Amino acid sequence: MQHQDFKTIIGYSAYIHNEECFEYIENACYIGNNVEKVKDFMDNYSNSVGNYRIDTIYLQNIINDFGCSLGEYAMETKAFSSFKEIAERNTVKYSSEKFDLDTSFTIVEIEK
């Protein structure tokens, strides 16, 4: 991975304390554009602020399958754009398609 990409933020994800896992959209780990979008997303699912934390997500987190999603992620538009640019620069192989139920999300599957 290129050195400058280690610190490039792709997006943000919410870890739910009492469930001991990250938020999912179906089988894909959720990655939001920014902290505010993640808070809004979590508020819509009745999670109180004290019940989750928001983590910054980098390419290394995704490659290491931080959410234990078997390499599948639901990314909001800006997060996907950031991911795509960094992944292509680092020759990370993946497939992507718009989420059927909400086209503001792109489902990304990392090829192992």
Summary of the structure (lengths in Angstrom):
residues: 112
radius of gyration: 13.2
end to end distance: 15.6
largest distance: 39.0
contacts: 330
relative contact order: 0.23
helix: 32%
strand: 33%
